[in-house]
Amino acid sequence: MKVIDGTMMSETEGSEDDKKEIKNLIDKSTPSSDSKFCLTKIEDEAGWTYITANNKESEFLIKYSSCMFDTSILIKFFAKIIDCKEDAAVIIDYEGSEPIFYVAPVNENKIRLIYAHDYDLFLNDDVNEYNRSDYKIECDIIIDKKEILENFYNIFYPFTINYNLEKAYEPMFNLEKGKKYLNEIKAYLEK
């Protein structure tokens, strides 16, 4: 499994402990093939980014600090779904809290997608008393690659194109990289 740790204000490889904890989390969950996953809105305010998402069961927020985490890393992670051949995860930085996306190939057209977070654990426990295998899984689904990438593109393209680095609060967003990965997604969707 490849783990991209974006919590260090740059893209680094995750540790062996990261991989083990994420594997333990994944092993505790069973994916649904009849559920949906949809990103509906993205907002960036004063250094915090909130992505509204929903599945068949609930609506939830994907939250990270745009001062601590480069949005282009998340866009790159989704672009990698195009040629997904191995398990991969990205660790996002919510200023100490570290939500994750995980993806694994199912077949040529489908992937398993998990979004899990420690928002409540981080607020209520000592940071050292839990690990990623204790995270709350908001979504664990088998989904068509084009379906998820089209939804992702439709939310992130206008967000990226309209992103104003001069008005953003201490932005970490590498816009050129973000646009590059969005163009890869667009090319895939137009095939």
C-alpha positions in Angstrom: 0.0 0.0 0.0 1.2 3.5 -0.9 0.5 6.1 1.8 0.9 9.8 1.0 1.3 11.8 4.1 0.3 15.3 3.4 0.5 16.4 7.1 4.0 17.7 6.9 3.1 20.6 4.6 4.4 18.6 1.7 4.0 15.2 0.2 5.9 12.4 2.0 5.7 8.7 2.2 3.8 7.3 5.1 5.5 5.2 7.8 5.1 1.4 8.2 2.9 2.2 11.3 0.6 4.3 9.1 0.3 1.4 6.7 -0.4 -1.1 9.4 -3.0 1.1 11.1 -4.8 1.8 7.9 -4.8 -1.9 7.0 -6.4 -2.7 10.4 -9.0 0.0 9.8 -9.8 -1.4 6.3 -10.0 -5.0 7.6 -12.8 -4.0 10.1 -15.1 -2.7 7.3 -17.1 -4.2 4.5 -17.7 -2.1 1.4 -21.2 -1.5 0.1 -21.9 -1.8 -3.5 -25.4 -0.3 -3.4 -24.4 2.9 -1.7 -23.5 6.3 -3.3 -20.8 8.8 -2.6 -21.2 12.3 -3.8 -19.3 15.5 -3.1 -21.8 18.4 -3.2 -19.9 21.5 -2.2 -16.5 22.9 -1.3 -15.8 26.0 0.7 -12.5 27.5 1.8 -12.7 30.1 4.6 -9.9 31.6 6.7 -7.5 28.7 6.2 -10.1 25.9 6.6 -11.6 23.8 3.8 -14.9 22.0 4.1 -16.2 19.6 1.5 -19.8 18.5 1.9 -20.3 14.8 1.0 -23.1 12.4 1.2 -23.8 8.7 0.8 -27.1 6.8 0.9 -27.0 6.9 4.7 -25.9 10.4 5.7 -24.3 13.7 4.9 -20.9 14.5 6.4 -18.0 17.0 6.1 -14.5 16.3 4.9 -12.4 18.9 6.7 -8.8 20.0 6.4 -6.6 23.0 7.0 -5.7 24.7 3.7 -2.8 26.4 5.6 -1.3 23.0 6.5 -2.3 20.8 3.6 -1.8 21.4 -0.1 -5.1 20.8 -1.9 -3.1 19.7 -5.0 -2.1 16.6 -3.1 -5.7 15.6 -2.7 -6.4 16.3 -6.4 -3.3 14.2 -7.3 -4.6 11.4 -5.2 -7.9 11.4 -7.1 -6.1 11.6 -10.4 -4.2 8.4 -9.5 -7.6 6.6 -9.4 -7.4 6.6 -13.2 -4.7 4.0 -13.3 -5.3 2.5 -9.8 -3.4 -0.8 -9.7 -2.6 -0.9 -5.9 -4.0 0.2 -2.6 -3.2 3.8 -1.7 -4.2 6.3 1.0 -3.7 10.0 1.5 -3.5 11.4 5.0 -5.0 14.9 5.2 -4.1 17.6 7.8 -6.9 19.1 9.9 -4.4 20.8 12.2 -3.5 17.7 14.2 -6.5 15.6 13.2 -5.6 13.4 10.3 -8.5 12.2 8.2 -7.8 9.7 5.3 -9.0 8.6 1.9 -8.2 5.1 0.9 -8.6 3.5 -2.5 -8.1 0.0 -3.9 -8.7 -1.4 -7.4 -11.6 -3.8 -7.7 -11.5 -4.3 -11.5 -10.6 -2.1 -14.5 -13.7 0.2 -14.0 -14.4 0.0 -10.3 -12.6 0.9 -7.1 -13.1 0.6 -3.4 -13.2 4.0 -1.8 -13.1 4.7 2.0 -13.2 8.0 3.8 -12.5 7.9 7.5 -11.7 10.5 10.1 -10.7 11.1 13.7 -12.5 14.4 14.2 -14.3 13.2 17.4 -11.5 11.2 18.7 -9.1 14.1 18.4 -11.5 16.4 20.3 -12.4 14.0 23.0 -9.2 11.9 23.7 -5.6 12.4 24.3 -4.0 12.4 20.9 -1.7 9.5 21.9 -4.5 7.2 23.0 -5.8 6.1 19.6 -4.6 5.2 16.1 -6.0 5.1 12.6 -7.7 1.7 13.2 -10.0 3.5 15.6 -11.2 6.1 13.0 -14.9 6.5 12.1 -15.6 5.3 8.6 -18.1 7.6 7.0 -18.0 5.8 3.7 -16.8 2.4 2.4 -18.1 1.7 -1.1 -17.4 0.0 -4.4 -17.8 2.7 -7.1 -17.3 3.2 -10.8 -14.1 5.2 -11.4 -15.7 7.6 -13.9 -18.6 8.3 -11.6 -16.4 9.3 -8.7 -13.9 11.2 -10.9 -16.7 13.1 -12.7 -18.2 14.2 -9.4 -14.8 15.1 -8.0 -13.9 17.1 -11.2 -17.2 19.0 -11.2 -16.6 20.2 -7.6 -12.8 20.8 -7.7 -12.5 22.3 -11.2 -14.5 25.5 -10.5 -12.9 25.7 -7.0 -9.4 25.5 -8.4 -10.0 27.9 -11.3 -11.6 30.5 -9.1 -9.1 30.1 -6.2 -7.6 33.4 -5.3 -4.2 32.9 -3.7 -4.0 36.6 -2.8 -7.2 36.6 -0.8 -6.7 33.1 0.7 -5.5 32.9 4.3 -1.9 31.5 4.2 -2.6 29.2 1.3 -0.7 26.0 0.7 -2.5 25.3 -2.6 -0.1 24.7 -5.6 -2.6 25.8 -8.2 -0.5 24.8 -11.2 -0.2 21.2 -9.9 -3.9 21.1 -9.1 -4.8 22.2 -12.6 -2.4 19.7 -14.1 -4.0 16.8 -12.2 -7.5 18.1 -13.0 -6.6 18.1 -16.7 -5.6 14.5 -16.4 -9.0 13.7 -14.9 -10.7 15.6 -17.6 -8.8 13.8 -20.3 -9.8 10.4 -18.8 -13.5 11.5 -18.5 -13.5 12.5 -22.2 -12.3 9.1 -23.5 
